[in-house]
Amino acid sequence: MPSTLHIEYIDHKQRQQMLTLNSAERDTWLIGRRDGTFTPEINLTWAAEYGLARRHARLSYTAGGWYVEQISTSSRSLVNDQLLVPGVPVALPMQALLTLGKLSLRLSYTDSEHMPDGEVSSVASRGSDLSAAVPETQRFEIMGRMIDSLAHSGPDSLQKLVEVIRTCFPAAASGGIGLYHDKEVSIPACFPRGTAQISFRLARRALDTQNLIQWDRTAGSGSSAGYTSLTGATQALYAPILRGARKLGVLYLHTAAHFTADDHALILAISDMLSANGQFQPESAHLRLPSVFLSYSHNNTDFVRKLAADLRRQRVTVWLDERLRVGKDWQHQLALAIEASAAFALVLSPDSLSSEWVQWEIVKARALNKPIFPLLHQVCEDTPEDLSRLQRIDLLTDYTRGILELVEELYAISGERDALASAPVPVMRSASKGEKVRILFVAANPRDTDPLRLGEEIRTIQERIRGGKFRDQFDMIQQAWAVRFSDLQQHLLEYQPHIVHFSGHGSSAGQLIFEDNAGNSQPVSPRVLKQLFGALKDDKAGGVKMVVLNACYSAVQAEAIADEVDCVLGMRRAVSDNAAIEFAGAFYNALTFCKSVQVAFNLATTPMALSGEDETPQLLCKAINPNELIFSEEG
């Protein structure tokens, strides 16, 4: 989406002048003075007496942000109080004072960027008085709890801090703190604990622009289009944590609902509190995280960037050559980075095995006695014998499992046992060791409603489970037909299922349709169903881990039950019989192949795209990370 930059200044005749730059028209503008036949886009020839060079600076709009770059080496320039270095672009905040020599320009813009799955906008800039809307009593209360959490030594102090922040934003489904160090954003603490659901693009945007960034999902973009880090979210907030001109980190929140103006003010206030708190030291927390150096061929850059982001979401510090500093000896920087990393990971591909730089890095890692992890990315027919002897981690056939295996190894060799204790658990089995997963299939198709193909649905689920690799870990499905709501409690108590699957009708009012004593419709509200699962929540025999509501308009019910059950699946709108049946079969099939709930959900929604219904299912997990819940396991 186009963005407009407004420029105001006083010219040599003391007249106020205004310029407007539109990113839809061009993406770069040179500021300077006319030189023979050359005329810059922003021609300020009269400003020679102000020390303006002929080619002084460049304004640009790229990657969804406004930047200024000093070109002249004979005159100095500043953005607010930051001195510009020639050749180094600097992101502009929403409001800035640009000083070129002795000429002052006031810059401002309203920002909105279209991403594949939503719109990004700047809500407020650094120094905004928006945070002043937070009452003083609330500030002191939050500040006291934050100080108490940071007073605890050890890697868990930031996790305690995140839990304090979590209580301040009831609407937030996930969030955390990202720390900025040496051009990298690492995640020491998040909620729910486990894989951090952070968008590194939004985090860097907030830090570069020094603005509070808001992302909004746009209609028709799907539940996870473009960015898996935003799966299930309808809105996100990213607030930079700054100490003077120094970037400390970013505070981020995601919600399946919407944030309010009070939330905007509060997240800015908390960001300001952290920047002013001397106990908040990102460097010490960053150094406690396990670290790895990634060696790869530049022909595999796209894959490696995804790999690095996924490792960082698992709270691992990653070094790759995108962090090389301009003007410094590259070979020396690489050697220092390998030495500083706890482990060395080689992304295996034909290109990397033929790269002289990669070979140099391997030799350096061996000389430093670094643990070496070959990561299989592409089939390699001529792997050197010394690398063939090393146990490979397979990212080619099972990327998710390979990532988790690597993370476990990195935490194990990091030497930080405290960090390992607070690290994300790679998988969390739904049933006890040796216990089979029990599924309760609940069906209702009252005679005054349209007939559904419920028999075909249960048959498809059973067939897909029987075709699974770990089918023996699933018990025979218990079936309950023509169910009245009064029957549901009996079935839950009697069978004690891990998964409850409801198949039937839902109303546009968000009710599930059970049967009454006469076989007709009996609507049940979200509040009533929530009470039932809430009553069983703390009962040792009531181990319901997931509820699947395969019915039209059941997302409202899912939202209510999600407060009482780890994971709930619902439908945002009406869903066709064919799509509902295909979704159910694919979902349970993936679970029997040791896939997490999140991966199974993603796989199950993919074929629904053929009918344009892939945006209908919704996965809600408020207390756990769906990437970490599995229902089968190897061994």
C-alpha positions in Angstrom: 0.0 0.0 0.0 1.4 3.4 -0.9 2.8 5.6 1.8 3.2 9.4 1.9 6.0 11.4 3.4 5.4 15.1 4.3 8.4 17.5 4.4 8.2 21.0 6.0 11.0 23.6 6.1 11.7 27.3 6.1 13.5 28.5 3.0 16.1 31.3 2.6 13.3 33.9 2.3 11.8 32.7 5.6 8.8 31.2 3.8 7.3 27.9 5.0 7.5 25.3 2.3 5.9 21.9 2.1 6.7 18.8 -0.1 4.9 15.5 -0.4 6.6 12.3 -1.5 4.4 9.3 -2.6 5.9 5.8 -2.6 3.4 4.9 -5.4 5.2 7.3 -7.8 8.9 6.3 -7.1 11.0 4.8 -4.3 14.1 7.1 -4.1 14.6 10.8 -4.0 17.9 12.6 -4.0 18.3 15.7 -1.9 20.8 18.3 -3.1 21.6 21.2 -5.4 21.6 21.5 -9.2 24.9 20.7 -10.8 25.1 21.6 -14.5 22.6 19.4 -16.3 21.9 17.3 -13.2 18.9 18.2 -11.0 18.1 16.2 -7.9 14.5 15.2 -7.2 14.5 17.5 -4.2 16.2 20.5 -5.5 17.4 22.9 -2.8 20.0 24.8 -4.8 19.4 28.0 -2.7 20.6 26.1 0.4 24.3 26.2 -0.5 24.8 28.8 2.3 23.3 26.3 4.7 26.1 23.8 4.0 23.9 21.6 1.7 26.1 19.5 -0.7 25.2 18.9 -4.4 24.4 15.3 -3.6 23.8 15.4 0.1 21.3 12.7 1.1 18.8 10.2 -0.3 15.3 9.4 0.9 13.9 6.0 0.0 10.9 3.8 0.6 11.7 0.1 0.7 10.5 -3.0 2.5 7.5 -1.1 3.8 9.5 1.7 5.5 11.0 5.2 4.9 14.8 5.6 5.1 17.4 8.3 4.8 20.9 7.8 3.7 23.8 10.3 3.9 25.7 10.5 0.6 28.0 13.5 1.1 31.2 13.0 3.0 31.9 16.7 3.4 28.8 17.7 5.3 27.2 16.1 8.3 23.5 15.2 8.8 21.4 14.1 11.7 18.0 12.4 12.2 16.8 13.8 15.5 20.0 13.3 17.6 21.5 10.4 15.5 24.5 11.3 13.3 24.2 9.7 9.9 27.1 7.7 8.5 27.6 7.9 4.7 26.3 4.9 2.9 24.3 3.5 5.9 20.5 3.9 5.5 18.6 4.8 8.7 14.9 4.1 9.2 12.8 7.2 9.8 10.4 7.3 12.8 6.9 8.6 12.0 8.0 12.1 13.1 11.6 13.2 12.7 13.8 16.3 12.5 16.3 15.9 9.6 19.3 18.2 9.8 21.3 18.6 6.6 24.2 20.9 7.3 22.4 23.8 8.9 19.1 23.2 7.2 16.3 21.6 9.2 13.5 19.6 7.7 10.5 18.3 9.6 9.4 14.9 8.3 6.2 13.0 9.1 4.3 10.1 7.6 1.3 7.9 8.2 2.4 4.4 7.6 0.5 1.4 6.2 2.0 -1.6 4.5 0.3 -4.6 2.8 1.7 -8.0 3.8 0.5 -11.2 2.2 -1.8 -11.8 5.1 -2.6 -8.4 6.5 -2.0 -4.7 6.9 0.8 -3.2 9.0 0.5 0.3 10.4 2.5 2.5 12.8 0.3 3.4 15.8 2.6 5.8 17.6 6.2 6.9 17.5 8.8 7.0 20.2 8.2 9.8 22.7 4.5 9.8 22.0 2.3 10.9 24.9 0.0 8.0 24.3 1.5 6.0 27.2 0.5 8.9 29.5 -3.1 7.6 29.3 -2.1 4.8 31.7 -3.2 5.8 35.2 -0.3 6.4 37.6 -1.6 3.8 40.2 -1.6 1.1 37.4 1.9 2.1 36.4 3.3 1.7 39.9 1.5 -1.6 40.5 2.9 -3.1 37.2 6.4 -1.6 37.8 6.5 -3.2 41.3 5.7 -6.6 39.9 8.2 -6.2 37.1 11.0 -5.2 39.5 10.2 -8.3 41.6 10.4 -10.6 38.6 13.7 -9.1 37.4 15.2 -9.3 40.9 15.4 -13.1 40.5 18.7 -14.3 39.1 18.9 -16.9 36.5 17.5 -17.4 33.0 13.9 -17.8 34.4 13.7 -14.1 35.5 12.6 -13.0 32.0 10.0 -15.7 31.9 8.6 -14.4 35.2 8.6 -10.9 33.7 6.7 -12.2 30.6 4.1 -13.8 32.9 3.6 -10.4 34.6 3.1 -8.8 31.2 0.7 -11.5 30.2 -1.7 -10.7 33.0 -1.9 -7.1 31.8 -3.4 -8.1 28.4 -6.3 -10.5 28.8 -7.0 -10.5 25.1 -3.5 -11.7 24.2 -3.2 -15.3 23.1 0.6 -15.3 22.8 3.4 -12.9 23.2 6.9 -12.4 24.7 10.1 -10.4 24.7 12.6 -10.4 21.8 16.1 -9.2 22.6 18.2 -7.3 20.1 21.9 -8.1 20.0 24.4 -7.9 17.1 21.7 -7.5 14.5 19.8 -10.5 15.8 16.5 -10.8 17.6 16.5 -13.7 20.1 13.6 -14.9 22.2 14.5 -15.7 25.9 10.9 -15.8 27.1 7.4 -16.1 25.7 3.9 -17.3 26.4 2.6 -19.9 26.1 6.0 -21.4 27.0 7.5 -23.3 24.1 8.0 -22.2 20.5 7.8 -18.4 20.2 5.1 -17.2 17.8 7.0 -14.1 16.7 7.2 -12.3 13.4 10.8 -11.3 13.0 9.8 -9.0 10.2 7.4 -7.0 12.4 10.0 -7.0 15.2 12.7 -5.5 13.1 10.1 -3.0 11.6 9.3 -1.8 15.2 13.0 -1.5 16.1 14.0 0.2 12.8 11.2 2.8 12.8 11.1 3.1 16.6 7.3 3.0 16.3 4.6 0.9 17.9 3.6 -1.4 15.0 0.1 -2.9 14.6 -0.7 -5.8 12.2 -4.3 -6.5 11.2 -5.4 -9.6 9.3 -7.3 -8.7 6.2 -10.5 -10.3 5.1 -9.9 -13.3 2.9 -6.2 -13.8 3.8 -6.7 -17.1 5.5 -5.8 -18.3 9.0 -2.1 -18.5 8.4 -1.4 -17.1 4.9 2.1 -15.8 4.4 3.4 -16.2 7.9 3.0 -19.2 10.2 4.2 -17.0 13.1 0.8 -15.2 12.8 -1.3 -18.4 12.7 -4.6 -18.0 14.5 -4.0 -14.2 15.1 -6.3 -11.5 13.9 -4.1 -8.6 15.3 -0.6 -8.1 16.7 1.3 -5.4 18.5 5.1 -4.9 18.4 6.6 -2.2 20.6 10.3 -1.3 20.5 12.3 -1.2 23.8 14.9 1.5 23.5 17.5 3.1 25.8 18.4 6.4 24.2 19.4 5.5 20.6 20.3 1.9 21.6 18.0 -0.9 20.6 17.3 -3.3 23.5 14.5 -5.4 22.1 10.9 -5.6 21.3 7.7 -6.5 23.3 5.1 -8.3 21.2 1.5 -9.6 21.6 -0.9 -11.5 19.4 -4.6 -11.9 19.8 -7.4 -13.8 18.1 -9.7 -10.8 19.1 -8.7 -7.1 19.0 -6.6 -4.8 21.0 -8.0 -1.6 22.4 -6.6 2.0 22.6 -5.9 1.2 26.3 -3.8 -1.8 25.2 -1.8 0.5 22.9 -1.1 2.9 25.7 -0.2 0.1 28.2 2.3 -1.7 25.9 4.1 1.6 25.3 4.1 2.3 29.0 5.6 -1.1 29.8 8.2 -0.7 27.0 9.2 2.6 28.6 9.4 1.0 32.1 11.7 -1.7 30.7 14.0 0.8 29.0 14.4 2.7 32.2 14.9 -0.3 34.4 18.6 -1.0 35.0 17.9 -4.6 35.9 16.8 -5.3 32.3 20.1 -6.3 30.7 19.5 -8.0 27.3 23.2 -9.0 26.8 23.3 -11.3 29.9 20.1 -13.0 28.9 21.2 -13.4 25.3 24.5 -15.1 26.3 22.7 -17.8 28.3 20.9 -19.1 25.2 22.4 -22.0 23.2 24.1 -20.9 20.1 24.9 -22.3 16.7 26.9 -21.2 13.6 25.1 -22.0 10.3 27.4 -22.9 7.4 25.7 -22.9 4.0 25.8 -22.1 0.3 24.2 -18.8 -0.8 22.2 -20.8 -3.3 20.3 -22.1 -0.3 19.7 -18.7 1.3 15.9 -18.8 1.4 15.9 -22.2 3.2 18.6 -21.0 5.6 16.7 -17.9 6.6 13.6 -20.0 7.4 15.8 -22.4 9.4 17.4 -19.5 11.3 14.0 -18.0 12.1 12.6 -21.3 13.3 15.6 -21.9 15.5 15.3 -18.5 17.0 11.7 -19.2 17.8 13.0 -22.1 19.8 15.2 -19.7 21.8 18.5 -20.5 20.1 21.0 -17.8 19.1 21.9 -18.2 15.4 24.9 -16.8 13.6 25.0 -16.7 9.8 26.9 -14.4 7.5 24.1 -11.9 7.2 25.5 -10.5 10.4 28.9 -9.6 8.8 29.9 -6.0 9.4 30.7 -3.7 6.4 34.3 -2.6 6.3 35.6 -5.4 8.5 37.7 -8.4 7.5 35.1 -11.1 6.7 37.4 -14.1 7.3 38.3 -12.8 10.7 34.7 -12.1 11.6 33.7 -15.7 10.5 36.5 -17.2 12.6 35.4 -15.2 15.7 31.7 -16.2 15.2 32.6 -19.9 14.9 34.7 -19.7 18.0 31.9 -17.9 20.0 29.2 -20.4 19.0 28.6 -23.5 21.0 28.0 -25.7 17.9 28.5 -25.7 14.1 25.7 -26.8 11.8 26.3 -27.5 8.1 23.4 -27.3 5.7 24.0 -30.2 3.4 23.4 -29.6 -0.3 25.4 -30.2 -3.5 26.1 -26.5 -3.6 27.4 -26.3 0.0 29.7 -29.3 -0.5 31.3 -27.6 -3.5 31.7 -24.2 -1.8 35.3 -23.2 -0.9 34.0 -20.9 1.9 32.0 -23.7 3.4 35.0 -26.0 3.4 37.1 -23.3 5.1 34.4 -22.9 7.8 34.3 -26.7 8.4 38.1 -26.8 8.8 37.9 -23.9 11.2 35.2 -25.6 13.3 37.2 -28.8 13.5 40.3 -26.9 14.6 38.2 -25.4 17.4 36.7 -28.8 18.4 33.2 -27.6 17.8 30.4 -30.2 17.7 29.4 -30.5 14.0 25.8 -31.2 13.0 25.2 -32.0 9.3 21.7 -30.9 8.4 20.3 -32.7 5.3 18.5 -30.1 3.1 19.1 -31.7 -0.4 20.1 -35.1 -1.5 23.9 -35.3 -1.7 25.5 -38.2 -3.6 29.2 -37.4 -3.0 29.3 -36.6 0.7 32.9 -36.6 2.0 33.8 -39.6 4.2 34.6 -37.5 7.2 31.1 -35.9 7.1 29.4 -39.2 6.3 30.6 -40.6 9.6 28.7 -37.9 11.5 25.1 -38.5 12.5 22.9 -36.4 10.2 19.7 -34.6 11.1 17.2 -35.0 8.4 15.4 -31.8 7.5 14.5 -33.1 4.0 11.9 -35.7 4.9 10.7 -34.4 8.2 11.6 -30.7 8.8 9.7 -30.2 12.0 11.1 -33.3 13.8 14.6 -32.4 12.5 14.3 -28.9 14.0 13.3 -30.3 17.4 16.1 -32.9 17.3 18.6 -30.1 16.6 17.2 -27.9 19.4 17.5 -30.7 21.9 21.1 -31.4 21.0 22.0 -27.7 21.2 20.5 -27.3 24.6 22.2 -30.5 25.8 25.7 -29.3 24.8 25.3 -25.6 25.7 26.4 -26.3 29.3 23.5 -24.1 30.6 21.5 -26.6 32.6 19.3 -23.9 34.0 18.5 -22.7 30.5 17.8 -26.3 29.5 15.4 -26.7 32.3 13.4 -23.7 31.2 13.7 -24.4 27.5 10.6 -25.4 25.5 9.7 -29.0 25.7 9.9 -30.2 22.1 6.8 -32.4 22.4 4.1 -32.9 25.0 2.3 -36.2 24.7 -1.5 -36.1 25.3 -1.6 -39.5 27.0 0.6 -41.2 29.6 3.4 -43.4 28.4 2.0 -46.7 27.2 -1.6 -45.4 27.4 -3.6 -45.5 24.1 -5.3 -42.3 22.9 -9.1 -42.4 23.4 -11.4 -40.6 21.0 -15.1 -40.0 21.6 -17.1 -39.4 18.5 -20.4 -37.6 19.3 -22.9 -37.3 16.5 -26.3 -35.5 16.4 -28.5 -35.0 13.3 -32.0 -34.1 14.6 -34.8 -35.1 12.3 -35.9 -31.5 11.8 -32.5 -30.6 10.4 -30.8 -31.3 7.0 -29.4 -34.8 6.8 -25.6 -35.0 7.2 -23.2 -37.8 6.0 -22.1 -38.6 9.6 -21.6 -42.2 8.8 -19.1 -41.4 6.1 -17.3 -39.0 8.4 -16.7 -41.6 11.1 -15.7 -44.2 8.5 -13.2 -41.8 6.9 -11.7 -41.1 10.3 -11.3 -44.7 11.2 -9.8 -45.6 7.8 -7.2 -42.7 8.1 -6.2 -43.7 11.6 -5.8 -47.4 10.5 -3.5 -46.1 7.7 -1.3 -44.2 10.2 2.2 -45.2 11.1 1.5 -45.3 14.8 -2.1 -46.5 14.7 -1.5 -48.9 17.5 -1.3 -46.0 19.9 -4.9 -45.1 19.3 -7.8 -47.0 20.9 -10.9 -48.0 19.0 -13.1 -44.9 18.6 -16.1 -44.8 21.0 -19.2 -43.7 19.1 -22.3 -42.0 20.5 -25.2 -41.4 18.1 -28.3 -39.2 18.3 -26.8 -37.6 21.3 -28.8 -35.4 23.7 -26.9 -32.9 25.7 -27.9 -34.8 28.9 -26.1 -37.8 27.4 -22.8 -36.0 26.9 -21.8 -35.9 30.5 -22.4 -39.7 30.9 -20.2 -40.4 27.9 -17.4 -38.2 29.1 -17.4 -39.8 32.5 -17.7 -43.3 31.3 -15.1 -43.3 28.5 -12.7 -40.6 29.8 -11.6 -39.5 26.3 -8.4 -37.5 25.3 -10.2 -36.2 22.2 -13.9 -35.3 21.9 -15.1 -35.0 18.3 -18.6 -33.5 17.7 -20.1 -33.9 14.3 -23.5 -32.3 13.5 -25.1 -28.9 13.0 -24.3 -25.5 14.4 -26.4 -22.4 14.3 -25.4 -18.9 13.1 -26.0 -17.8 16.7 -23.1 -19.9 17.8 -25.1 -22.8 19.3 -24.5 -26.5 18.8 -27.5 -28.5 17.9 -28.1 -31.7 20.0 -31.3 -33.8 20.0 -34.1 -33.6 22.5 -36.1 -36.5 23.8 -38.3 -36.5 20.7 -35.4 -36.5 18.3 -35.8 -32.8 17.4 -33.3 -29.9 17.7 -32.1 -28.8 21.1 -29.7 -25.7 20.8 -26.9 -25.6 23.4 -25.2 -22.2 24.1 -21.4 -21.7 24.5 -21.9 -20.9 28.2 -23.5 -24.3 28.9 -20.9 -26.3 27.1 -18.1 -24.3 28.7 -19.5 -25.1 32.2 -19.5 -28.9 31.4 -15.9 -29.0 30.3 -14.9 -26.6 33.1 -16.4 -28.9 35.7 -14.2 -31.8 34.4 -11.1 -29.6 34.0 -9.5 -30.5 37.3 -10.8 -34.0 37.6 -8.0 -36.5 37.2 -10.3 -38.8 35.3 -11.4 -36.1 32.9 -8.3 -35.9 30.7 -9.8 -34.1 27.7 -6.9 -32.6 25.8 -8.7 -31.5 22.6 -12.2 -30.9 21.4 -13.0 -30.9 17.6 -16.3 -29.2 16.7 -16.9 -30.2 13.1 -20.0 -28.2 12.7 -21.0 -25.0 11.0 -20.6 -21.7 13.0 -18.9 -23.6 15.9 -16.0 -21.1 16.3 -18.0 -19.2 19.0 -18.3 -22.5 21.0 -14.6 -23.2 20.4 -13.7 -19.8 21.9 -15.7 -20.5 25.0 -14.3 -24.0 25.5 -10.7 -23.0 24.9 -10.6 -21.5 28.4 -11.2 -25.1 29.8 -9.4 -27.4 27.2 -5.9 -27.3 25.8 -6.9 -27.2 22.1 -10.2 -26.6 20.4 -11.0 -26.7 16.7 -14.1 -24.9 15.4 -15.6 -23.6 12.1 -15.9 -19.9 11.5 -18.8 -20.3 9.1 -20.9 -22.8 7.3 -18.8 -25.8 6.0 -19.8 -28.3 3.3 -20.1 -32.0 4.0 -17.3 -32.9 1.7 -14.9 -30.4 3.2 -15.8 -31.4 6.8 -15.2 -35.1 6.1 -11.9 -34.5 4.2 -10.7 -32.2 7.0 -11.5 -34.7 9.7 -9.8 -37.6 7.9 -6.6 -35.6 7.1 -6.4 -34.2 10.6 -6.5 -37.6 12.4 -4.2 -39.2 9.8 -1.5 -36.6 10.5 -1.8 -37.2 14.3 -1.1 -40.9 13.8 2.2 -40.0 12.0 3.5 -38.3 15.1 2.6 -34.8 13.8 1.8 -32.0 16.3 -1.7 -30.6 16.5 -0.6 -27.4 14.6 1.1 -29.4 11.8 -2.0 -31.7 11.5 -4.3 -28.7 11.4 -2.2 -27.1 8.6 -2.2 -30.3 6.6 -5.9 -30.8 7.0 -6.8 -27.3 5.8 -4.7 -27.5 2.7 -7.1 -29.7 0.6 -10.0 -27.5 1.6 -8.4 -24.7 -0.5 -9.8 -26.5 -3.6 -13.3 -25.6 -2.5 -12.3 -22.2 -1.1 -13.0 -23.3 2.5 -9.5 -23.4 3.9 -10.2 -20.3 5.9 -13.2 -21.9 7.7 -11.5 -24.0 10.4 -10.0 -22.3 13.4 -7.5 -23.7 15.9 -7.5 -22.2 19.4 -4.9 -23.0 22.1 -4.8 -20.5 24.9 -2.7 -22.4 27.5 -0.2 -24.4 25.4 1.6 -24.2 22.1 -0.1 -26.4 19.4 3.3 -27.0 17.8 4.2 -29.0 21.0 1.2 -31.2 21.5 1.3 -34.6 19.9 -0.9 -37.7 20.2 1.6 -40.4 19.1 5.3 -40.9 19.4 8.1 -43.0 18.0 9.5 -45.9 20.0 
